[in-house]
Amino acid sequence: MKDLQRFGNLLNEQDNPILIKDFEEVAIPQKKYRDGNIQLYIYEDMLAVATLNKGKITRYTLLGNRDEYKVLYSGSRATEDIFRQALWHGACILTRRAGSTIGLDYNL
């Protein structure tokens, strides 16, 4: 496992140790939490976010264990808030501009 950078208490680097085809077989899409081509998934007990192209996953990142993520994101304990935060967090990591990942930054 690579050394992951953090932004405050959030991961700031793409973490994808599983092949996309294996991820697709197990991941459960959370259809209510989708923005454009970014979709929130639950993979085993972890939150994950993926980019889609024509219904197929092209990139994804694991954000962390669902229960630990609730603790890290301390603004709310409501599942809806946690999932919206995870979707935004994953979108920041996976979005590319001019060939490089935007990542998380205080100047967003």
C-alpha positions as CSV (number, residue, x, y, z in Angstrom):
1,M,0.0,0.0,0.0
2,K,1.4,3.4,-1.0
3,D,1.9,6.2,1.5
4,L,-1.3,8.3,1.1
5,Q,-1.2,12.1,1.5
6,R,-3.9,13.7,3.7
7,F,-5.8,17.0,3.4
8,G,-6.7,17.7,7.0
9,N,-8.2,14.3,7.9
10,L,-9.2,13.4,4.3
11,L,-7.2,11.3,1.9
12,N,-5.8,13.5,-0.9
13,E,-4.5,10.8,-3.3
14,Q,-6.2,8.1,-5.4
15,D,-6.2,4.7,-3.8
16,N,-7.1,1.9,-6.1
17,P,-5.5,-1.4,-5.1
18,I,-8.2,-3.6,-6.8
19,L,-8.6,-4.1,-10.6
20,I,-11.6,-2.2,-12.0
21,K,-13.3,-5.4,-13.2
22,D,-13.1,-6.9,-9.7
23,F,-14.3,-3.6,-8.2
24,E,-17.3,-3.5,-10.5
25,E,-18.3,-7.1,-9.5
26,V,-18.5,-6.3,-5.8
27,A,-19.3,-2.5,-5.6
28,I,-22.8,-1.4,-4.9
29,P,-23.8,1.9,-6.6
30,Q,-25.6,4.4,-4.5
31,K,-27.8,5.8,-7.2
32,K,-29.1,8.7,-5.2
33,Y,-25.5,10.0,-4.9
34,R,-24.4,10.7,-8.4
35,D,-23.2,14.0,-10.0
36,G,-22.6,13.9,-13.7
37,N,-20.2,11.1,-14.4
38,I,-19.2,10.7,-10.7
39,Q,-20.9,7.9,-8.7
40,L,-20.7,6.9,-5.0
41,Y,-20.3,3.2,-4.3
42,I,-20.1,0.9,-1.3
43,Y,-17.3,-1.7,-1.7
44,E,-17.5,-4.3,1.1
45,D,-17.5,-1.9,4.1
46,M,-15.7,0.9,2.4
47,L,-16.9,4.1,0.7
48,A,-15.6,4.5,-2.9
49,V,-16.2,7.0,-5.7
50,A,-15.8,6.2,-9.4
51,T,-15.9,8.1,-12.7
52,L,-18.2,6.6,-15.4
53,N,-18.0,6.7,-19.1
54,K,-21.0,5.2,-21.0
55,G,-22.0,3.2,-17.9
56,K,-18.5,1.7,-17.3
57,I,-16.1,2.6,-14.5
58,T,-13.0,4.3,-15.8
59,R,-11.3,5.3,-12.5
60,Y,-12.1,4.9,-8.9
61,T,-10.8,5.6,-5.4
62,L,-11.4,4.0,-2.1
63,L,-12.1,6.7,0.5
64,G,-11.9,4.4,3.6
65,N,-14.0,2.3,6.0
66,R,-17.5,3.6,6.2
67,D,-17.5,3.8,10.0
68,E,-14.1,5.4,10.2
69,Y,-15.2,7.9,7.5
70,K,-18.1,9.0,9.7
71,V,-15.6,9.7,12.5
72,L,-13.3,11.6,10.2
73,Y,-16.1,13.7,8.8
74,S,-17.3,15.1,12.1
75,G,-19.7,17.7,10.7
76,S,-22.6,15.3,10.8
77,R,-23.5,11.8,11.6
78,A,-26.4,11.6,9.1
79,T,-25.8,9.1,6.3
80,E,-27.0,11.5,3.7
81,D,-24.4,14.1,4.8
82,I,-21.6,11.5,5.0
83,F,-22.4,10.2,1.5
84,R,-22.6,13.8,0.0
85,Q,-19.2,14.5,1.6
86,A,-17.7,11.3,0.2
87,L,-19.0,12.1,-3.3
88,W,-17.4,15.6,-3.2
89,H,-14.2,14.2,-1.7
90,G,-13.9,11.5,-4.3
91,A,-14.8,13.9,-7.1
92,C,-11.9,16.2,-6.0
93,I,-9.5,13.3,-6.1
94,L,-10.7,11.9,-9.5
95,T,-11.3,15.1,-11.5
96,R,-8.6,16.0,-13.9
97,R,-7.8,19.3,-15.5
98,A,-5.1,19.7,-18.1
99,G,-3.9,16.2,-17.5
100,S,-3.4,16.5,-13.7
101,T,-5.6,15.6,-10.8
102,I,-7.1,18.6,-9.0
103,G,-6.9,17.0,-5.6
104,L,-7.9,18.8,-2.4
105,D,-6.7,22.3,-1.7
106,Y,-7.6,25.1,0.6
107,N,-8.2,27.3,-2.5
108,L,-11.1,25.3,-3.9
